[in-house]
Amino acid sequence: MAKEESKHVSGDNSFGIASVVLGILSILFASINGLILGIIALVFANKQQKKHHTEWGKNGKILAIIGIILSVIVIIITIVLSKNLGVLPTQNLEQ
């Protein structure tokens, strides 16, 4: 019984810690990869908050949101710069 209790206590912050790690990675890899990591981190942070309200879950949620916003900004800037530099095709209205 003591093993079960210690196992339960050590697993209480697992989703929170995972969300913090994924949130940091989403900030570092701000692009499509960062967006995916940020969404996964946000899901893990929400699971942690539903399970137990801990600082890990709160911090993971903050980092995930920052990573998602930063990734969306980087994606938008990349698309705009790609169109301006002629990398992406634009529609020619003069025919």
N, C-alpha and C positions, 0 to 999 in steps of 0.2 A: 504494500500500500504506500509506503514511503517513496518507492520508485515512481509510482504513478503520479504522486503529488509533485515531485521534483521535475518529472518530465513535463507536466502540465505548466508549471511555473516557467521553465526555460522556453517553452513554446509560445508564451503569451505575447512576446514582441516580434515574432517571426515575420508577420506581414508588415509591421511597421518598419523593421530594419530593411526588409526587401524594398519597401517603397522609398526609403531614404536613398538606398544604393541606386535604385533605378532612376530616381529623381535627379541625382547627381549625374548619372550617365546621360540622361536626357538633355541636361544642360550642356554637357561636354560635346555630345554628338548632335547638336541642334540642326536638324534637317528632317528628312523622312524618318530616319532611324530614331532620332530624338523624339519625334512626335509619337511613334509607336511605344518607345520606352516610357514616355511621360504618361500615356494613357494607361499602360499596364501599372505604372507606379500609382496612379490615381485610384485605380481599382483596388490595389493592395492596401492603400491608405484608408479607403472607405471600409474595407473588410476589417482592418485593425480597429477603426473607430467604432464599428458596430460591436466588435468583440469586447474590447476594452479601450476606454479612452486613455491613451498614453501620449507622451510627448513624441515618441517615434512616429505614431500615426499622424499627428498634427504636423510635424516637420516634414514628413514624407509627402503629405498633401500640398504643403506650401512649395516644396521643391518640384513636385510634379506639375503644378500649375505654372510655375516659372518656366520649366522646361517646355511645356506645351506652347505657351505664349511665345517664347523665344524661337521655337522651331517653326511656328506659323509665320513669324516675322521673317526668318531666314528663307523660308520657302517662297514667300511673296517677293522678297528682294531678288532672289535668284530668278524667278519667272520674269520680273520686270527688267532686270539687267539682261537676261537672255534675249528678250524681245528687242531691246534697244540695241544690242550688239549684233543682231541679225542671226543669232543662233537658232532661235525658234522662228518658224515661218509665220508671217503675218498675212492677213487677207488683203489683197490688192483690190481696191474698189474701182480703180481706173482700168477699164478694159476696152 
